[in-house]
Amino acid sequence: MLFQRRPLAAVIGGLLLSCAAHAGKLAIVIDDFGYRPSEENKVLQMPAAISVAVLPDAPGARQMATKAHQSGHEVLIHLPMAPLSKQPLEKNTLTPEMSSEEIARILRSAVNNVPYAVGLNNHMGSKMTSSLPGMQKVMQALNQYNFYFLDSMTIGNSQSVPAAQGTRVKVLKRRVFLDDSQDINAVRQQFARAVKLAQRDGYAIAIGHPHPNTVRVLQQMLPTLPADITLVRPSQLLNEPQHGATTAPAKPQPRPQKPGFQPPGLCKVQPQPVPAVKALGVVWESVASGSLATTLRQLF
């Protein structure tokens, strides 16, 4: 009987080890680099796995991209794309009506202004990313570069994945916005949510901005990450199965903006399938609380 029970314990242990092996990847990207050197320099003092997305026409774009690269951080182009709402736009904001040639020209300019970039994500963009023809033109232009596309998921029906079909462009999706609300407790809650999603689903991508409270929360919480969480760059997640995006439950509050700054858009909450890791966790909790756990403890 003992011979029969030991393999069962080994199986359970192996399943738990498998869960742990896939529970720990968290990528954090800080958008809107190029306008706030004081806060941005604090981000660059954080672990090198924290990535930065630089607005290509920001006054400090080239300097901050170079400094980020020299500090070991992964650099993305934070390319402005048209939102559905009416608000001031960054220079060279992509719109669905633009020709392929105009989009290619803007992308070339962005690549020139943001050296060392290896990926690209959208600044705002709910109108652009929900347009399949528009995003197909973006992906065709991106196909000329060895870039991945990180979809900020500012709208639930983004067309980035189907638009990338037939190209070499790999698409990642944001799971959590850290600072739709800049209240420090809300930012902490969103950071904790990103950690839980990484533990549950194997990985998560969180996007934040160089706001003082966001920087403060990262400074406080990064050193206390759970032992099963590893910070990674987005490029280290390119071969992971893609999940849908989630957003903060809180509605962002209106706040003054510096010229050129736009608050991140909101994405629609997408229904999520129950991942295998979460299902296994439920099974283990049931096992751990039952008589089998008592028997195993007695045997081992």
RAUR-V64093 format. One record per helix or strand of 3 or more residues. SS is the DSSP state (H for helix, E for strand). FROM is the first residue (numbers start at 1). TO is the last residue. Records with the same first field share a line. If there is no record, write none. Layout:
# RAUR-V64093
SS = FROM-TO, FROM-TO
This chain:
# RAUR-V64093
H = 2-21, 37-44, 61-70, 100-113, 126-129, 132-142, 160-164, 184-201, 212-224, 234-237, 276-288, 291-299
E = 25-33, 51-54, 75-81, 117-124, 148-151, 171-173, 203-209
